[in-house]
Every structure is written in C-alpha cells, then in structure tokens.
Amino acid sequence: MGENNNTSSIENKSYEYIPLEERGGSPRQFFFTWFAANTVSTTLVTGALAIIVGLNFWWGSLALILGNSFGAVITSLHSAQGPKIGTPQMVQSRAQFGYYGVALPMIIAFIMYVGYGSTNTVLVGQGINETLGINLNAVIIIAMVPMVLLAIYGQGIIERSMKIYTIFYAAVFLVLNIIVISQLSMEVLNKGSFSFGQFLLVISLGITWQITYGPYVSDHSRYMHPDNAKRTFLYTYLGINLSSTWLMILGAAVATMTVNGNVMAQIKDLGSSFGSLIVILLALGLIVVNSLNIYGAGIIALSIASNFIKFQTTIKLRVITSAVIGALIVLFSTVGANNFMSNFQIYLGFILFFIIPWSVITLTDFYILKHTNYDPRELMEKDGIFGKLNKSTLIIYLLTVMCQIPFINTEIYQGPVSKMIGGTDVAWLVGIVIGFSLYFVWSKITTDSPALKKASNIDFS
C-alpha cells in the first residue's frame, strides 16, 4: 500500500487525510481483514445468545443469517466511503455533524471500541484460565502487551497479520466444526422454541455485530484509491458476512449442548485434550484481532483531540495513546469479567441504540443527498463548508435516540411499547426509519444551505 502503510515502520497517520499519492494496494485484502476480525471466540459467544434467549437452533440460525446479511450491507457501505474520502470514518462525520459537533458520536464510538476491546480481552483471560489455570487478571495484563504493540505499528502489520490469521484460524474453526457436528443430535438442536420477540432480538444481535464495525472500517479502506470503492464494498461484505454467519451458527450449535451458557468450557469438554488446545488457540487468536479495537480507539481519541488542538501525529503520540487505551481496557476487563455474559448482552444493546442513528444519518448524507461527493480537505477545516456545529443534525440524532426508548427491551429497562407487543425489541428498526426520515426530509427543506450546495457539487474522486 502507500508509504505510510508498510510493515517495516510505525504508521505516521491517525486522523489525517491520506493523499492519493500515498494510496495503493488491492481491496482483496479486506476479505482477509474482516474475515479474520470475526474469526474469534467472541463471535461464537454472540451466536450462543440465540440459544440462551430461548430460540431453538433452527430459528436461531435463520435469525443470525438475516441479521448478519442485512448488517453487513450497512458496514460495507461505510467501508466504501474510505477510498472516496481518504479519512478515518468518524472524521468523515464532520460533514453531517460539523467540526465540533462530531465529538458526541466520536465519544460513543470510543466507548464502543473500549467495550469490545474489554470483551475480547476477557475471553483471552477466560480461555487461558479455563485450560491452563493461570490467574485471569494476570493473563489479561500480559496479553495486552502484544495487542498494544500491533496497534502502535498500525495498518501495515495489522493487514499482514490478518491474512496469515485468516488462513490458520479458518482451519482451526473447520476442525471445531467437525467436532461439534459429530456430537450434535436432533434432540438438542430442536430444544427451545419460537417467539417472534426473541427472533427479532437475535436478528438485532446480528445487525448490531455488523454495524459496530461501521465506525472504523474506513480507518483501513482510506488507504485505497477512489477507483476501488466498489471492490472495497464487495470484499468487505464477503469477508465480514461469511465469517460472522458461520461462527455465530457454530456458537449457537455449541450452546445447545451447554448448561450455563459457558461456550468456552463446552468447547474444552468436546474434544478432551484436543478441545483444550482449541480453546487456547482461540484465546491467543484474540490478541491479534483485538489490536483492531485499540488501533481504532487510538484514531478516535486523536480525532477528538484534533477538534480542539492542531497537531501532527507522531510515533511518540501513537505509543502514549495506545498504551493509555490498553490500560483502560485492562481496567474494564478485570472489573467486568465475573458477569461477562450478562454485561456483554447489555453492552450490545447499548451500542445498537446509539450507533444506528449515526450510521443512518452518515450513509443517507453520503450516498443519497451528496452523491458521494465530499471535498476531504474541507473536513480538516473548522471554518470549512461543513461548519463548526450542525445543531440540526445533533437534534435529529438525539431525537432518533430518544424515539427508540419506548421500543427497547433490555435487562436494565423495557419500554412501554415493547411491553405492549409481547416483549419484542424493534428499537433498531425504529432508529433506521426515524433517523432516515427526519434527516432526509430536513435536508431537502434546507437545500438553500450554501454548504450543502457546494458540497454536493464537488467531485473529488
């Protein structure tokens, strides 16, 4: 790829725009990146939730297929924005929220990164603790070191690691697949029932899983040339959908055989000593994949800082930022490890609640209203055409978030409409419809805005 994206040196970009002369490479690499990102035990655990909430294997699998297939379209559209604009994903949102207004969705995205980073780190600790008996907190602290180092070196080494990881761990999960199938029975697969509310909940889990990649897929695809936007969409979709659907269904199959929902313990018991080896490999694999969360969180943190302070990214700054984020993840991992499954389910619901409105607004603006034409240089200017603070977008965003509240059903709170419709959680669907409708209509009735007119007439591709 470009000169700032190789494996021999530390990446020297974070929130900055990537000039065309520094771009290159093939979009095929995104198949490996996003296939690998899902080829982890966290995906198994997410799929297991389909059984834990009460569905049988068949209904749970169908819901996971639908959720992932739909959500992957949204994420892949975000990925295709990277080559067109050449900036990290959340920096692009200055076009909708304004130079300073984007700080709010950036903070939400940062919380998301740290949450997923903590989730993966807990699974590393649990896997090693379950098999080798090493203290959980000690494993978490030690495992964080290589995660932070990969994030510091950045894009080039992460991409190369992901390609090797995909090939090796696809084989590991294939072996696990064979072991699981050999021990399944129709009795356990049929165990459970069907509830429309549970079915929609599991669909939303698949959508959530996919859309949470949305805030940082462009962090990687921004190194592609604009001509590769369509292929970036295709390879992102194939990689991110195939791996997540496969492993979630596998996780659901494993969950049909568990008593307390402990998927990793069940995998250990499935294959005797070989099962223990698989658990160890799955835990160690998360070290590579979790570097994506630390890398993305670092870009977000520096992007937020760039809203208020002018600076160029340096190696020292990357090191300090990544180390601080690693420390935060260790803190949350050690605190939340004991109630992992409960915390994880609540966390997924929280993320969907706030990310859906941001995603809908961003994609509507980019693909429908402005027809993919942004001038990326204007995103770096606080006095640029996109303005300092777009109050209208922030109001629409917050209003969409609030409109979802009556429809949610979580362990913490159940909305009145959700109670009326038998516990069904359709907040995500409400978020999509309301977010799109409000932003589209408001943008159409304010087309006299000079910024909108100027932005929609730029062709920078």
N, C-alpha and C positions, 0 to 999 in steps of 0.2 A: 504494500500500500504506500501511502505518502511518506515523506521523510520523517514525520513525527509519529509514525506508526510502525516501528520495527521492533524486533526483539533484542537488539543489541544495546539500546539505550532507554532511559526513562522518558516516557511521553512528556512533552513540554506544553501541552494544551489541557485546558479544562473547560471553562465556559466560552472560550474564544471561538470565533468563526474560522473554519478551515478553508483557506484559499483553494481555488481549482487546481493550481499547480502542485499542491500537496496531497491531492487525492489520487486514488488508483485502486487496483485490486479487483477481485471478482465477487459479485453478490452471492456466488455459491457458498462462500464461507459462512454466510448467515444461516444456512441449513445446519451446519455443524454447531455454530454458536448457540442457536436456540433449541436445537435437538438436545444438546448437552445440558443446557440450562434446566431442562425438565427431567433429565435422566438422573433423578436423585430420589432419596427416600422421602423427601417432603412431598413429592408428587404422589407416592404410594399412600401416605398418610391422608392427603386430601381426598383421594379416591375412596379410602376406607370410611370417610364420613358419610358416604352414600348409604352404607350399610348401618352405620351407627345411628343415623337418624330414623331408621326403620324400614327402608325400602329393601326388597329382595334384590338379588344380583342382577336380574334381567332388566328390571325397571331402572335400577341404579346405573347400569351401564348405558342404557339409552339416554338417560338424563345427562350423563357425563359426555357422551358423544355430541349431543345437541349443544350443550353449554360451551364446550371447547371449540367446536366448529364455528359457532357464532362469534365468540370472543376473539378467536384468532384472526378473524377478518378485521376487527377493530384495531388490534395490536399491529397487524401487518400494514394497515393504512398509516399508522403512526411511523412505522419503520421506513416507509416510502417517502416520508417527509424529509428525512435526513439528507439524502442526496440532493434534493431540491434546494434546501436552505443552508446546509453546511454548519449548523449549530446544534448544541445539545437540545434535547426535546423540550425541557422546561423553559429554556431561554426563548424558544420559538413562541411560547405563550405570552410573551410581551406584546405580540401582535394583537391579542384579544384583551388582555388584562391591563396593558400599559407597563411602562418600565418599572414602576414601583409596585403596581397592583399585583404583579405576578408573584410577589413574595408569599402571599397566602397559599396558592396551590403548590408553590415550591416547598413550603414548610410541611404541608400534608404529604407530599411525595417523599420528603426526607424521613418523616415518621414511618412511612411505608418501607423504605429501604432498611431502616434500623430494625423494624419489626420482622421482616423476612430474614434479615441477617441473623437476628437472635433465634428465630425459629430453626434455621439451618444449623446454627451453632449448637443448639440444644440437642438436635438429632445426632450430631457428631459425638457429643458427650455421652448421650444415652447408648449409642451403638457400641462405643468402646467400653463403656462401663458394663453394659449387658454381657459382653463377650470376654473381656479381659479383666474385669473387676477393678479397673483403675478409677480413682476418685473422679466423679463427674466434673466438679469445678476445675480440677487440675487439667483435665483433658480440654475443657473449654478454653482455658487460658493459653495452653500450649498450641492448640490448633489455630488460634487467632494469628499467630506469627506468620505462617506462610500465606494465609489469606490476605493480610495487610501488605505483605511484600509483593504479591501478584498485582494487587490494586495500585500500588505505587508505580510499578513498572508500566502498567497501563495496557492500552489497546492491543499492541502488537503481540506481547507474550500471552495475553488472555486468549486472543483468537487462535494462536498456535496450540495452546494447551487444550482449548475446547475441541479442536479437531482430533487430537490424539485421544482425548477423554471420550468422545462420541464413539469411536471405533471400539475401544476397550470395554466401556460400560454397556454398550448395546449388547455385547457378547455376555456380560455378567447377567443382565436382566433377561436375556434369552434363556440362559440356564435356569434362572429363578422361575421363569415362566413354565418351563418343562417340569420342574419340581412341583410347583403349585398345581398344575393340571393333573399330574399323576396322583394327587391326594384329594382332589375335589370329588364331590358326589352331588347328584341331583338334589339330594335332601338338603344339603347346606346352601346350595345355590337358590333353592326355592324358599328358603327360610326368610321370613319378613313378609311385608305386604305392600299394597299400593295406596298411597294417599296423594291427591293432587298437590296439596300443600308441600309435602315432602319432595315430590317430584320437581316442582318449581324451585324449591330450595337447593336441590342438587344441581339443577341447571345453572342456578345463580353462582354456585361454587365454581363450576367450570368457567363461566363468564368472568368471575372475579379473578380466577387464577390467570387467565389470559390478559385481561385488561391491566392488571398490576404491572405487566411488562411495558405498558404503553408509555409511562413517564420516562423510560430510559432506552428504548430501542434505538432512537435516533442518536443517542450518545455514541453508538457504534457505526450506524449507517451513514453518519455525516462525513465519513472518510471516502464514500463512494462518489463517483462522478454523477451529475444530474441525469445523464442519459441512462443510467442504470436503475432508475427509480422503480420501474415496473418489475424488473427482475428481482430487485430487493424485496418488493411485496411478495412475489411468488415464493422465493426461497425462505423468507421469514415464515410465511404461512405454513409451508410444508414441514419445516423443522419444528416449529413451536406447537403445531396441532398434532402431528403424528406421535411425537414422543409423549406429550401430556395425556392424550387419549389412551394410548397403550398402557402407560404406567398407572393411570388412575383406575382403569378397569382391572389391572393386575392387583392394585391395592384393595379394590372392592372384593376381589376374589379371596385374597388373604384374610380380609376382615370377616368373611363368612365363617371362618374357622376359629376366630378369636373369641375369648370370653369377655375380656375387659377392654378391648379396643387397642391393645398394645401390639401394633403391627410388627415392630422390630423383634419383639420377643417371640412372636409366632413364626417369623421367618427363621430365626435361630433354631427353633424346635423342629422345623420342617425337614431340614437336611442333616440333622445331627452335627458332626464337626464341620461338614461342608456348609451347613446353614450358618454356623458361626463365622466362617470365612467370608460368606456373602455379606453378613451384617457389618463386618469390619471394613470390607471394601466399599460398601455403601456409605459408611460413616466417613471414610477417608476421601471419597469422591466429592463429598460436600465441601471440602476445603477448597477445591478448585472452583466449583460453581459459586460458592459464596463470595468469592472475590468480586463477582459482578455487582453484588449489593454494596460492597464497600467502595468500589470504583464509582458507581452511580451516586452514592451518598456524598462522596467527595466532590463530584461535579456540582451537585445541587448546593452543597454548603458554600463552595466558592462562587457559584452563580448568585446566591443570595447576597454574599458579601460584595460582589461586583455591582449590585444595585446601588450601593451606598459609597463604595470606595473604588477608585480607579487603580488597577494593578495588573501586572502580567504574571501568569502562572510560572512558578519556579520549582525546581526539584525539591528545595527545602520546604516550600509551601505544600507540595503534594505529600511529602513524608509526614509533616506535622498533622495535616488534615486527616490522612488515612489512619494515623496512629490514634488520634482522638476518637474517630468513629469506631475503630476497633475496640477501644476501651469502653465506649458506650454500649456496644453490642455485648461485650463480656458482662457488663453490669446487668443488663436486662436479661441475659441468658441465665445467669446464676440465680436471679431473683424469681424468674418465672418457670423454672424447669419442673417444679413439683406438680404444677397444674397445667401441664403442657397442652393436652388435647382440648381442655375447656378454653384455655387462653387463645389457642390457635383458631378455634371456631369463631369466637367473639371478634378476634382481630380481622379475620377475613370479611366478616360482615361490616365492620367499621370502615375498612378500606374501600369496599364497593360503594358504600354510602357517599364518600367524598370524591372518589376518582371518576365515577360515571359522569357526573355533571361536567367536570373538567374535560374529559375525553370528548363528550358530545359537542361542547362549545368549540373546542380546538378543531375537530375534524369538520364540523359544519362551516366554520370560518375559512379553513384552508381549501377544502375541496369543492364547496358549493358556492360560497359568497365571493371569495377572492380567486377562485380557479387556480390554485397552487402557485400564484404569482406573488411572492414576497421579495422585497429587497433585504437580504440578510444584514447589510451594513446598517440599515435603519434600526435593527433590533439592538444594536450596540450603543445607540444614542439616546440619552434620557430626554433630549429635546427633539427627537425624531418624529416622523409622521404618525407613529402609533401612540404618542402621548405618554405622560408620566403616570396617570392614573385613570383607567377607564372605569368610572363608577357604575355605568350601566351594566357592564359585563359582570362586575363583582356582585351587584344586586341580583342579577339573573342567576348567577352561580349559587349564592346563598339562598335565594328563594327556591331554587330547584332542590337544594339540600333539605330545606325545611318541608317542602311538599312531599318528600319521601317518608317523613317521620310517621304519619298515620298508617303507613303500609308495611312497616318493618316488623319483624318477629325475631328477636334475639333473646339470649339468656338474660340480658340486662333489662330489656324493655320490649313490650309488644304494643304496637299501635292499635287504635280503636278499629280502623278498617280491617286490619289483619284479623282481629278477633271476630269481626262480623262475617268474614269469609273463611272461617274454619282454620285460622292459623296460617294461611298462605302468605308468604312474603313476596310481594311483587314491587317492592320499593325500587329495585334496579330498573324495572320496566317503566315505572312512573318517571324515574330520573331521566331515562332516554327520551321519552315522549315530551315531558315538560321542558327539559333543557333545550332540545332541538326547537320546539315550537316557540318558546319565548325568545331565544337568541335569533332565530331566523326572522321572525316577524319584526322584532325590534330593529334588526339590521336593515331590513327592507324599508321601514318607515323613516329611517335616518340616513338614507343614501345620499343626502346632501352634504354629509361629512366630507371635508377635503381629504382627510386621511384615508378614508375608505376608497374614495375615487382614485386617489393617487396610487394606493397600494394595489388596487385591482387592475391597474393598467401597466404594472411593471412586469416585464418578462426577463427574469434573471437566469433562466435555465439554459 
